[in-house]
Amino acid sequence: MEDIRESVAGLCSKFPDEYWRRCDLEHAFPWDFYAAMAGAGWVGIAIPPEYGGSGAGITEAAVVLQTVAASGAAMNGATALHLSIFGMIQWSNTVRH
């Protein structure tokens, strides 16, 4: 789990407080942050490999979101990822059964 924390924290460090402040003031979705997280594979962390994900579990996904929230992105960063991570888990479970 520590490797997940370190990798996510490193990526989050590229989005300083000023980025999040601007998103807040403009009421803007953090598209650059979302794209970086998706590009690094974190959005698909709990999606089964046969659907293009990493195949990790809920615990690993929770570590990603906790690390994002603790990075300074707070819930603005974590919320931007919640539905994509957990919504897709539900979808992939539905498709598989």
Summary of the structure (lengths in Angstrom):
residues: 97
radius of gyration: 13.4
end to end distance: 28.8
largest distance: 44.2
contacts: 284
relative contact order: 0.19
helix: 74%
strand: 0%
